[in-house]
């Protein structure tokens, strides 16, 4: 999880102060540990608390606000200073920056702008303090055809990441019409991506927390819309803003796309830190690998892991050496054909890595997970956990 930034808010207007505090209240990435209405009190508060960020309103008294920014900047070169103002006048912006402000946020503050400012502040502080950089990663899974096992692999990888206590992982199902990630996880949900998008303009965090459901593995899940009619309400811009919001709350966002490579899928690809392409060794899938890789290149996505699933099945047409020659790049990971394990896991509504952790497919998916996140500490099921999953499965 990200280091939570501690903030002091300086604003003489009580209504504006409460509005900003309400905006920040749902964020896990920043905490307002103190606020004050008088500029001269801010220095004492900072000296006492040593906060990471001080947000200063310029609207009540510009001269005093600029003096405060200069004094705070002199007190600490590393301190992140946010200037808040209802004026977008270029001269005022320049004055604030010269006084030491790192960010200038127009009021009413847009949550998307605030999240970006917080993200930049966190990265600067981490670099200056020699801390580990930004942990938040978006990993987007792309299948080269329907039925290649992309959702199954994405689900199992997400569950494995969630086993690491340092991580907070969310799985986003972007196969908007025919996605079945909820079946793989046996999750019943009341809210979906559609409910979040309906309120995307105000990015209501309380709604987001209600919309996300938690799996028994610890994984958080945001389902696709409940009906095909709701899909048309979702735009690429909604996905971009949502991913920005999720980045501030989760360390890893695993995204399962559809096989259409439509505008929604391409937005998820463009905003990913890493794309995992899942294919099989048959003619249609191998042909589509090249098309998918070209799409990733068009979206300027060069961090790619290429996975071939069900290797060793009777449907395998080409040897691996021939595949690599045809597509012009090496294959990064292979998942053996273990149909019985994965089919049983799907029917049980439980990830294979939990239901059958020793199966060949589960072992290969663990190896894939370490390629995706080398720092992940993979937890394997204990004997007691295995018996519990098997007993549950036998009751089905």
C-alpha positions as a Markdown table, in Angstrom:
| # | Residue | x | y | z |
|---|---|---|---|---|
| 1 | Unk | 0.0 | 0.0 | 0.0 |
| 2 | Unk | 1.1 | 3.6 | -0.6 |
| 3 | Unk | 2.6 | 5.6 | 2.2 |
| 4 | Unk | -0.2 | 7.8 | 3.5 |
| 5 | Unk | 0.6 | 11.5 | 3.0 |
| 6 | Unk | -0.1 | 13.6 | 6.1 |
| 7 | Unk | -1.6 | 17.0 | 5.3 |
| 8 | Unk | -2.3 | 20.3 | 7.0 |
| 9 | Unk | -5.1 | 22.4 | 5.6 |
| 10 | Unk | -4.9 | 26.2 | 6.0 |
| 11 | Unk | -8.1 | 28.0 | 5.0 |
| 12 | Unk | -10.1 | 30.9 | 6.7 |
| 13 | Unk | -13.3 | 30.0 | 5.0 |
| 14 | Unk | -15.1 | 27.3 | 7.1 |
| 15 | Unk | -17.4 | 26.2 | 4.3 |
| 16 | Unk | -14.5 | 25.8 | 1.8 |
| 17 | Unk | -12.4 | 24.0 | 4.5 |
| 18 | Unk | -15.2 | 21.5 | 5.1 |
| 19 | Unk | -15.7 | 21.0 | 1.4 |
| 20 | Unk | -12.1 | 20.1 | 0.9 |
| 21 | Unk | -12.0 | 17.9 | 4.0 |
| 22 | Unk | -15.1 | 16.0 | 2.6 |
| 23 | Unk | -13.3 | 15.6 | -0.7 |
| 24 | Unk | -10.3 | 14.0 | 1.0 |
| 25 | Unk | -12.2 | 12.0 | 3.6 |
| 26 | Unk | -12.6 | 8.9 | 1.4 |
| 27 | Unk | -9.0 | 8.8 | 0.2 |
| 28 | Unk | -6.7 | 6.2 | 1.7 |
| 29 | Unk | -3.6 | 8.0 | 0.3 |
| 30 | Unk | -3.8 | 11.2 | 2.2 |
| 31 | Unk | -4.9 | 12.2 | 5.8 |
| 32 | Unk | -5.7 | 15.7 | 7.0 |
| 33 | Unk | -4.1 | 15.5 | 10.4 |
| 34 | Unk | -4.7 | 19.2 | 11.2 |
| 35 | Unk | -6.5 | 22.3 | 9.8 |
| 36 | Unk | -6.5 | 25.9 | 10.8 |
| 37 | Unk | -8.2 | 29.2 | 9.8 |
| 38 | Unk | -5.2 | 31.5 | 10.5 |
| 39 | Unk | -2.1 | 31.7 | 8.4 |
| 40 | Unk | 0.2 | 32.3 | 11.3 |
| 41 | Unk | -0.9 | 29.1 | 13.1 |
| 42 | Unk | 0.3 | 27.0 | 10.2 |
| 43 | Unk | 4.0 | 27.3 | 10.9 |
| 44 | Unk | 3.5 | 26.2 | 14.5 |
| 45 | Unk | 1.4 | 23.2 | 13.4 |
| 46 | Unk | 4.0 | 22.2 | 10.8 |
| 47 | Unk | 6.9 | 22.5 | 13.3 |
| 48 | Unk | 4.9 | 20.3 | 15.7 |
| 49 | Unk | 3.6 | 17.7 | 13.2 |
| 50 | Unk | 6.2 | 17.7 | 10.4 |
| 51 | Unk | 3.5 | 16.9 | 7.8 |
| 52 | Unk | 4.2 | 15.8 | 4.2 |
| 53 | Unk | 1.9 | 18.4 | 2.6 |
| 54 | Unk | 0.5 | 21.8 | 3.5 |
| 55 | Unk | -2.5 | 23.0 | 1.5 |
| 56 | Unk | -2.9 | 26.8 | 1.6 |
| 57 | Unk | -5.9 | 28.8 | 0.4 |
| 58 | Unk | -4.9 | 32.0 | -1.4 |
| 59 | Unk | -8.5 | 33.4 | -1.5 |
| 60 | Unk | -8.8 | 35.2 | 1.8 |
| 61 | Unk | -5.5 | 37.2 | 2.0 |
| 62 | Unk | -3.1 | 36.7 | -1.0 |
| 63 | Unk | -0.2 | 38.5 | 0.6 |
| 64 | Unk | -0.3 | 36.5 | 3.9 |
| 65 | Unk | -0.8 | 33.3 | 2.0 |
| 66 | Unk | 2.3 | 33.9 | -0.2 |
| 67 | Unk | 4.3 | 34.9 | 2.9 |
| 68 | Unk | 3.3 | 31.6 | 4.5 |
| 69 | Unk | 4.3 | 29.6 | 1.4 |
| 70 | Unk | 7.7 | 31.3 | 1.3 |
| 71 | Unk | 8.2 | 30.6 | 5.1 |
| 72 | Unk | 7.2 | 27.0 | 4.8 |
| 73 | Unk | 9.4 | 26.5 | 1.8 |
| 74 | Unk | 12.4 | 28.0 | 3.6 |
| 75 | Unk | 11.6 | 25.8 | 6.6 |
| 76 | Unk | 11.6 | 22.6 | 4.6 |
| 77 | Unk | 12.8 | 22.2 | 0.9 |
| 78 | Unk | 11.2 | 18.7 | 0.8 |
| 79 | Unk | 7.7 | 19.9 | 2.0 |
| 80 | Unk | 5.0 | 19.6 | -0.7 |
| 81 | Unk | 2.9 | 22.8 | -0.9 |
| 82 | Unk | -0.5 | 22.9 | -2.5 |
| 83 | Unk | -2.0 | 26.3 | -3.4 |
| 84 | Unk | -5.8 | 26.4 | -3.5 |
| 85 | Unk | -7.6 | 29.2 | -5.3 |
| 86 | Unk | -10.8 | 30.0 | -7.0 |
| 87 | Unk | -8.8 | 32.2 | -9.5 |
| 88 | Unk | -7.1 | 30.8 | -12.5 |
| 89 | Unk | -5.3 | 34.1 | -13.2 |
| 90 | Unk | -1.9 | 33.4 | -14.7 |
| 91 | Unk | -0.2 | 36.1 | -12.6 |
| 92 | Unk | -1.6 | 34.6 | -9.4 |
| 93 | Unk | -0.4 | 31.1 | -10.4 |
| 94 | Unk | 3.1 | 32.5 | -11.1 |
| 95 | Unk | 3.2 | 34.2 | -7.7 |
| 96 | Unk | 2.3 | 31.0 | -6.0 |
| 97 | Unk | 4.9 | 29.0 | -7.8 |
| 98 | Unk | 7.6 | 31.6 | -7.1 |
| 99 | Unk | 6.6 | 31.5 | -3.4 |
| 100 | Unk | 7.3 | 27.8 | -3.4 |
| 101 | Unk | 4.0 | 26.0 | -4.3 |
| 102 | Unk | 4.4 | 22.6 | -5.9 |
| 103 | Unk | 0.8 | 22.4 | -7.1 |
| 104 | Unk | -1.9 | 24.9 | -7.9 |
| 105 | Unk | -5.4 | 23.6 | -7.6 |
| 106 | Unk | -8.5 | 25.5 | -8.8 |
| 107 | Unk | -11.6 | 25.6 | -6.7 |
| 108 | Unk | -13.9 | 23.8 | -6.6 |
| 109 | Unk | -11.2 | 21.2 | -6.5 |
| 110 | Unk | -11.6 | 18.4 | -9.0 |
| 111 | Unk | -10.9 | 15.0 | -7.4 |
| 112 | Unk | -9.1 | 13.8 | -10.5 |
| 113 | Unk | -6.7 | 16.8 | -10.3 |
| 114 | Unk | -6.2 | 16.3 | -6.6 |
| 115 | Unk | -5.3 | 12.6 | -7.1 |
| 116 | Unk | -2.8 | 13.5 | -9.7 |
| 117 | Unk | -1.2 | 16.1 | -7.4 |
| 118 | Unk | -1.1 | 13.6 | -4.6 |
| 119 | Unk | 0.5 | 11.0 | -6.8 |
| 120 | Unk | 3.2 | 13.5 | -8.0 |
| 121 | Unk | 3.8 | 14.6 | -4.4 |
| 122 | Unk | 4.2 | 11.0 | -3.2 |
| 123 | Unk | 6.8 | 10.2 | -5.9 |
| 124 | Unk | 8.8 | 13.3 | -5.2 |
| 125 | Unk | 8.9 | 12.6 | -1.5 |
| 126 | Unk | 9.8 | 9.0 | -2.1 |
| 127 | Unk | 12.7 | 10.0 | -4.3 |
| 128 | Unk | 14.0 | 12.7 | -2.0 |
| 129 | Unk | 13.8 | 10.4 | 1.0 |
| 130 | Unk | 15.3 | 7.4 | -0.7 |
| 131 | Unk | 12.1 | 5.4 | -0.2 |
| 132 | Unk | 10.7 | 2.7 | -2.5 |
| 133 | Unk | 8.9 | 4.2 | -5.5 |
| 134 | Unk | 5.3 | 4.0 | -6.4 |
| 135 | Unk | 3.9 | 0.5 | -5.8 |
| 136 | Unk | 0.6 | 1.0 | -7.6 |
| 137 | Unk | 0.5 | -1.1 | -10.8 |
| 138 | Unk | -2.2 | -1.7 | -13.4 |
| 139 | Unk | -1.8 | -5.2 | -15.0 |
| 140 | Unk | -4.1 | -5.7 | -18.0 |
| 141 | Unk | -4.8 | -9.1 | -19.4 |
| 142 | Unk | -5.6 | -9.4 | -23.1 |
| 143 | Unk | -6.7 | -12.7 | -24.7 |
| 144 | Unk | -6.1 | -13.4 | -28.4 |
| 145 | Unk | -9.4 | -15.2 | -28.7 |
| 146 | Unk | -12.4 | -16.3 | -26.7 |
| 147 | Unk | -11.8 | -19.4 | -24.7 |
| 148 | Unk | -8.0 | -19.2 | -24.4 |
| 149 | Unk | -8.2 | -19.1 | -20.6 |
| 150 | Unk | -7.4 | -15.4 | -20.1 |
| 151 | Unk | -10.0 | -14.8 | -17.4 |
| 152 | Unk | -9.0 | -18.0 | -15.5 |
| 153 | Unk | -5.3 | -17.0 | -15.5 |
| 154 | Unk | -6.1 | -13.3 | -14.6 |
| 155 | Unk | -8.3 | -14.4 | -11.7 |
| 156 | Unk | -5.7 | -16.8 | -10.3 |
| 157 | Unk | -2.9 | -14.2 | -10.6 |
| 158 | Unk | -5.0 | -11.6 | -8.8 |
| 159 | Unk | -5.8 | -14.1 | -6.0 |
| 160 | Unk | -2.1 | -14.9 | -5.6 |
| 161 | Unk | -1.1 | -11.2 | -5.5 |
| 162 | Unk | -3.8 | -10.7 | -2.8 |
| 163 | Unk | -2.1 | -13.3 | -0.6 |
| 164 | Unk | 0.8 | -11.0 | 0.0 |
| 165 | Unk | -0.2 | -9.0 | 3.2 |
| 166 | Unk | 1.7 | -5.9 | 1.8 |
| 167 | Unk | -0.6 | -5.6 | -1.2 |
| 168 | Unk | -4.2 | -4.5 | -1.6 |
| 169 | Unk | -5.4 | -5.9 | -4.9 |
| 170 | Unk | -8.5 | -5.2 | -6.9 |
| 171 | Unk | -9.7 | -7.2 | -9.9 |
| 172 | Unk | -11.7 | -5.2 | -12.5 |
| 173 | Unk | -13.8 | -7.1 | -15.0 |
| 174 | Unk | -13.9 | -5.1 | -18.2 |
| 175 | Unk | -15.4 | -7.9 | -20.3 |
| 176 | Unk | -18.5 | -5.7 | -20.1 |
| 177 | Unk | -21.0 | -8.0 | -21.9 |
| 178 | Unk | -20.0 | -11.6 | -21.4 |
| 179 | Unk | -17.5 | -11.4 | -18.5 |
| 180 | Unk | -17.6 | -14.3 | -16.0 |
| 181 | Unk | -15.0 | -13.4 | -13.5 |
| 182 | Unk | -17.7 | -13.4 | -10.8 |
| 183 | Unk | -18.4 | -17.0 | -11.6 |
| 184 | Unk | -14.7 | -17.9 | -11.2 |
| 185 | Unk | -14.8 | -16.3 | -7.8 |
| 186 | Unk | -18.3 | -17.4 | -6.8 |
| 187 | Unk | -19.2 | -13.8 | -5.8 |
| 188 | Unk | -22.6 | -12.3 | -5.4 |
| 189 | Unk | -22.7 | -8.6 | -5.8 |
| 190 | Unk | -25.2 | -5.7 | -5.4 |
| 191 | Unk | -23.2 | -3.0 | -7.2 |
| 192 | Unk | -21.2 | -3.0 | -10.5 |
| 193 | Unk | -19.0 | -0.9 | -12.6 |
| 194 | Unk | -22.1 | 0.7 | -14.0 |
| 195 | Unk | -23.1 | 2.1 | -10.6 |
| 196 | Unk | -19.6 | 3.7 | -10.3 |
| 197 | Unk | -19.6 | 5.2 | -13.7 |
| 198 | Unk | -23.1 | 6.7 | -13.1 |
| 199 | Unk | -21.4 | 8.8 | -10.4 |
| 200 | Unk | -18.0 | 9.3 | -12.1 |
| 201 | Unk | -18.4 | 13.0 | -12.3 |
| 202 | Unk | -18.3 | 13.3 | -8.5 |
| 203 | Unk | -16.2 | 10.2 | -7.9 |
| 204 | Unk | -18.0 | 9.2 | -4.7 |
| 205 | Unk | -15.7 | 7.2 | -2.6 |
| 206 | Unk | -18.4 | 5.9 | -0.4 |
| 207 | Unk | -20.1 | 4.5 | -3.5 |
| 208 | Unk | -16.9 | 3.0 | -4.7 |
| 209 | Unk | -16.4 | 1.2 | -1.4 |
| 210 | Unk | -19.9 | -0.1 | -1.5 |
| 211 | Unk | -19.5 | -1.2 | -5.1 |
| 212 | Unk | -16.4 | -3.2 | -4.4 |
| 213 | Unk | -16.9 | -6.7 | -2.9 |
| 214 | Unk | -14.2 | -8.7 | -1.2 |
| 215 | Unk | -13.4 | -12.3 | -1.9 |
| 216 | Unk | -12.5 | -14.7 | 0.9 |
| 217 | Unk | -8.9 | -14.7 | -0.4 |
| 218 | Unk | -8.7 | -11.0 | 0.4 |
| 219 | Unk | -9.0 | -9.9 | -3.3 |
| 220 | Unk | -11.3 | -7.0 | -4.0 |
| 221 | Unk | -13.5 | -7.2 | -7.0 |
| 222 | Unk | -15.5 | -4.7 | -9.2 |
| 223 | Unk | -17.9 | -6.6 | -11.5 |
| 224 | Unk | -18.9 | -5.8 | -15.0 |
| 225 | Unk | -22.4 | -4.2 | -15.6 |
| 226 | Unk | -25.4 | -6.4 | -14.8 |
| 227 | Unk | -27.0 | -6.0 | -18.2 |
| 228 | Unk | -25.9 | -5.4 | -21.8 |
| 229 | Unk | -28.1 | -2.3 | -21.8 |
| 230 | Unk | -25.9 | -0.6 | -19.2 |
| 231 | Unk | -22.7 | -1.1 | -21.2 |
| 232 | Unk | -23.4 | 1.9 | -23.5 |
| 233 | Unk | -23.2 | 4.3 | -20.6 |
| 234 | Unk | -19.5 | 3.5 | -20.0 |
| 235 | Unk | -16.9 | 5.6 | -21.9 |
| 236 | Unk | -13.1 | 5.3 | -22.2 |
| 237 | Unk | -12.7 | 8.5 | -20.2 |
| 238 | Unk | -14.7 | 6.9 | -17.3 |
| 239 | Unk | -12.2 | 4.0 | -17.3 |
| 240 | Unk | -9.2 | 6.4 | -17.3 |
| 241 | Unk | -10.6 | 8.3 | -14.3 |
| 242 | Unk | -11.6 | 5.2 | -12.5 |
| 243 | Unk | -8.1 | 3.7 | -12.8 |
| 244 | Unk | -6.6 | 6.9 | -11.5 |
| 245 | Unk | -8.9 | 6.6 | -8.5 |
| 246 | Unk | -8.2 | 3.0 | -7.9 |
| 247 | Unk | -4.4 | 3.7 | -8.1 |
| 248 | Unk | -4.8 | 5.9 | -5.0 |
| 249 | Unk | -6.5 | 3.1 | -3.0 |
| 250 | Unk | -5.0 | -0.2 | -4.3 |
| 251 | Unk | -1.4 | -1.3 | -4.8 |
| 252 | Unk | -2.4 | -3.5 | -7.8 |
| 253 | Unk | -5.3 | -3.4 | -10.2 |
| 254 | Unk | -5.7 | -6.5 | -12.3 |
| 255 | Unk | -7.9 | -5.8 | -15.4 |
| 256 | Unk | -9.5 | -8.5 | -17.5 |
| 257 | Unk | -10.5 | -7.1 | -20.9 |
| 258 | Unk | -12.8 | -8.4 | -23.6 |
| 259 | Unk | -11.6 | -9.9 | -26.8 |
| 260 | Unk | -12.8 | -7.1 | -29.0 |
| 261 | Unk | -10.0 | -4.6 | -28.4 |
| 262 | Unk | -12.6 | -1.9 | -28.5 |
| 263 | Unk | -12.2 | 1.7 | -27.1 |
| 264 | Unk | -12.7 | 0.5 | -23.5 |
| 265 | Unk | -10.1 | -2.3 | -23.8 |
| 266 | Unk | -7.6 | 0.1 | -25.5 |
| 267 | Unk | -8.0 | 2.6 | -22.7 |
| 268 | Unk | -7.2 | -0.1 | -20.2 |
| 269 | Unk | -4.2 | -1.1 | -22.2 |
| 270 | Unk | -3.0 | 2.6 | -22.5 |
| 271 | Unk | -3.2 | 3.1 | -18.8 |
| 272 | Unk | -1.5 | -0.2 | -17.8 |
| 273 | Unk | 2.0 | -0.6 | -16.4 |
| 274 | Unk | 2.1 | -4.1 | -17.9 |
| 275 | Unk | 0.1 | -6.1 | -20.3 |
| 276 | Unk | -0.2 | -9.9 | -20.2 |
| 277 | Unk | -1.2 | -11.4 | -23.5 |
| 278 | Unk | -2.7 | -14.9 | -23.3 |
| 279 | Unk | -2.9 | -17.2 | -26.3 |
| 280 | Unk | -2.9 | -20.9 | -27.4 |
| 281 | Unk | -0.9 | -22.8 | -29.9 |
| 282 | Unk | -3.5 | -23.0 | -32.7 |
| 283 | Unk | -3.6 | -21.3 | -36.0 |
| 284 | Unk | -6.2 | -18.6 | -35.2 |
| 285 | Unk | -4.7 | -17.7 | -31.9 |
| 286 | Unk | -1.1 | -17.5 | -33.2 |
| 287 | Unk | -2.3 | -15.3 | -36.0 |
| 288 | Unk | -4.0 | -13.0 | -33.5 |
| 289 | Unk | -0.9 | -12.7 | -31.3 |
| 290 | Unk | 0.7 | -10.4 | -33.9 |
| 291 | Unk | -2.5 | -8.3 | -34.2 |
| 292 | Unk | -2.7 | -7.9 | -30.4 |
| 293 | Unk | 1.0 | -7.0 | -30.2 |
| 294 | Unk | 0.5 | -4.4 | -32.9 |
| 295 | Unk | -2.4 | -2.9 | -30.9 |
| 296 | Unk | -0.3 | -2.7 | -27.8 |
| 297 | Unk | 2.5 | -1.0 | -29.7 |
| 298 | Unk | -0.1 | 1.5 | -31.1 |
| 299 | Unk | -1.1 | 2.3 | -27.5 |
| 300 | Unk | 2.7 | 2.8 | -26.6 |
| 301 | Unk | 2.6 | -0.2 | -24.3 |
| 302 | Unk | 6.0 | -1.9 | -24.4 |
| 303 | Unk | 5.9 | -3.8 | -21.1 |
| 304 | Unk | 4.4 | -7.1 | -22.3 |
| 305 | Unk | 4.4 | -10.7 | -21.0 |
| 306 | Unk | 3.4 | -13.3 | -23.6 |
| 307 | Unk | 1.8 | -16.4 | -22.2 |
| 308 | Unk | 0.7 | -19.5 | -24.0 |
| 309 | Unk | -1.9 | -21.6 | -22.3 |
| 310 | Unk | -2.8 | -25.3 | -22.4 |
| 311 | Unk | 0.6 | -26.3 | -23.8 |
| 312 | Unk | 0.7 | -30.0 | -24.5 |
| 313 | Unk | -2.9 | -30.4 | -25.5 |
| 314 | Unk | -4.0 | -32.2 | -28.7 |
| 315 | Unk | -4.9 | -28.9 | -30.3 |
| 316 | Unk | -1.3 | -27.7 | -30.3 |
| 317 | Unk | -0.3 | -27.2 | -33.9 |
| 318 | Unk | 3.0 | -25.4 | -33.8 |
| 319 | Unk | 6.2 | -26.1 | -31.9 |
| 320 | Unk | 7.3 | -23.3 | -29.6 |
| 321 | Unk | 10.4 | -22.5 | -31.6 |
| 322 | Unk | 8.3 | -22.0 | -34.7 |
| 323 | Unk | 5.9 | -19.7 | -32.8 |
| 324 | Unk | 8.7 | -17.5 | -31.6 |
| 325 | Unk | 10.1 | -17.3 | -35.1 |
| 326 | Unk | 6.7 | -16.4 | -36.5 |
| 327 | Unk | 5.9 | -13.6 | -34.0 |
| 328 | Unk | 9.5 | -12.3 | -33.8 |
| 329 | Unk | 9.8 | -12.4 | -30.0 |
| 330 | Unk | 10.3 | -15.0 | -27.3 |
| 331 | Unk | 7.4 | -16.6 | -25.3 |
| 332 | Unk | 7.7 | -15.5 | -21.7 |
| 333 | Unk | 5.6 | -18.1 | -19.9 |
| 334 | Unk | 3.7 | -21.3 | -20.7 |
| 335 | Unk | 0.8 | -22.9 | -18.8 |
| 336 | Unk | 0.5 | -26.7 | -19.2 |
| 337 | Unk | -2.7 | -28.3 | -20.3 |
| 338 | Unk | -4.4 | -29.1 | -17.0 |
| 339 | Unk | -8.0 | -29.0 | -18.1 |
| 340 | Unk | -9.4 | -31.2 | -15.3 |
| 341 | Unk | -8.0 | -28.9 | -12.6 |
| 342 | Unk | -9.1 | -25.6 | -14.1 |
| 343 | Unk | -12.6 | -27.0 | -15.1 |
| 344 | Unk | -13.2 | -28.3 | -11.6 |
| 345 | Unk | -12.1 | -24.9 | -10.1 |
| 346 | Unk | -14.4 | -23.0 | -12.5 |
| 347 | Unk | -17.3 | -25.3 | -11.6 |
| 348 | Unk | -16.6 | -24.9 | -7.9 |
| 349 | Unk | -16.3 | -21.1 | -8.2 |
| 350 | Unk | -12.9 | -21.2 | -6.6 |
| 351 | Unk | -9.5 | -20.3 | -8.0 |
| 352 | Unk | -7.3 | -23.2 | -8.9 |
| 353 | Unk | -4.3 | -21.9 | -7.0 |
| 354 | Unk | -6.5 | -22.3 | -3.8 |
| 355 | Unk | -8.4 | -25.4 | -4.7 |
| 356 | Unk | -5.5 | -27.3 | -6.1 |
| 357 | Unk | -2.3 | -25.5 | -5.3 |
| 358 | Unk | 0.0 | -28.4 | -6.3 |
| 359 | Unk | -1.5 | -28.9 | -9.7 |
| 360 | Unk | 0.7 | -28.2 | -12.7 |
| 361 | Unk | -1.3 | -25.3 | -13.9 |
| 362 | Unk | -1.3 | -23.7 | -10.4 |
| 363 | Unk | 2.5 | -24.0 | -10.2 |
| 364 | Unk | 2.9 | -22.4 | -13.7 |
| 365 | Unk | 0.5 | -19.5 | -12.7 |
| 366 | Unk | 2.6 | -18.9 | -9.6 |
| 367 | Unk | 5.7 | -18.6 | -11.8 |
| 368 | Unk | 3.8 | -16.2 | -14.0 |
| 369 | Unk | 2.8 | -14.1 | -11.0 |
| 370 | Unk | 6.5 | -13.8 | -10.0 |
| 371 | Unk | 7.2 | -12.5 | -13.5 |
| 372 | Unk | 4.4 | -9.9 | -13.1 |
| 373 | Unk | 5.4 | -8.9 | -9.6 |
| 374 | Unk | 8.9 | -10.1 | -8.7 |
| 375 | Unk | 8.6 | -8.8 | -5.1 |
| 376 | Unk | 5.4 | -10.8 | -4.4 |
| 377 | Unk | 5.6 | -13.2 | -1.5 |
| 378 | Unk | 3.5 | -16.0 | -2.7 |
| 379 | Unk | 1.4 | -17.8 | 0.0 |
| 380 | Unk | 0.6 | -21.5 | -0.6 |
| 381 | Unk | -2.4 | -23.1 | 1.0 |
| 382 | Unk | -1.8 | -25.1 | 4.2 |
| 383 | Unk | -3.0 | -28.6 | 4.5 |
| 384 | Unk | -5.9 | -27.4 | 6.6 |
| 385 | Unk | -6.9 | -24.8 | 4.0 |
| 386 | Unk | -6.7 | -27.4 | 1.3 |
| 387 | Unk | -9.0 | -29.8 | 3.2 |
| 388 | Unk | -11.4 | -26.9 | 3.8 |
| 389 | Unk | -11.5 | -26.0 | 0.1 |
| 390 | Unk | -12.0 | -29.7 | -0.9 |
| 391 | Unk | -14.7 | -30.3 | 1.7 |
| 392 | Unk | -16.5 | -27.2 | 0.4 |
| 393 | Unk | -16.1 | -28.4 | -3.2 |
| 394 | Unk | -17.4 | -31.9 | -2.3 |
| 395 | Unk | -20.6 | -30.4 | -0.8 |
| 396 | Unk | -21.3 | -28.6 | -4.1 |
